[in-house]
């Protein structure tokens, strides 16, 4: 799927509910888009793991499946976009999640003369719940597995580096419900805004098919512009 084409000079947003496959897609798309993958969830989890002041501030909210404050994530994203590797575009996973975040991102893109491209990963809700509750992750290399659709070769062990796989704290059932609620109430309304804006809004069926086939479709859409 490696195309060698120019990076898109855009902020590409992978949009969808928790469990729609944003993280998996972002990892595959790196090879076709040649732009950095920015996951606000990953950045926040790093702070929590480090136990720094920001991590301590957000830890309880994340454990409860609630969104962290807009100003805080907006600042993290703006700082990340100032890194040299983001000058030719970037792939956002898990951001924006509220109207205020969407407005902040629009300002950041305007300032950088970049377009916005939204990829909406459409998925069936029952699939989302099955995916999230079966999700396992390698704490060392970040590889994602799913007990139903993409299990590791040896139960509980990463294929790549042999680490013991973990369940994310917020992939437990009561928290999954809270995360889906946060999506419905605060994030889904963004779809209307993206549709209204018209430019660069694409919908992709994220339910069926191999992740590589879904990524190839996304890549084609972005290259076609
Ligand atoms: P994710 O890995 O994208 O599912 O994010 C995990 C958790 O991090 C979310 O449930 C929120 O608590 C927090 N988080 C990640 N991105 C954002 C965001 N853009 N706005 C607010 N909270 C976020």
Boltz pocket constraint, residues with backbone or C-beta under 6 A from the ligand:
constraints:
  - pocket:
      binder: B
      contacts: [[A, 18], [A, 40], [A, 41], [A, 42], [A, 44], [A, 61], [A, 62], [A, 63], [A, 65], [A, 66], [A, 67], [A, 68], [A, 69], [A, 73], [A, 93], [A, 94], [A, 95], [A, 96], [A, 97], [A, 101], [A, 170], [A, 179]]
      max_distance: 6.0
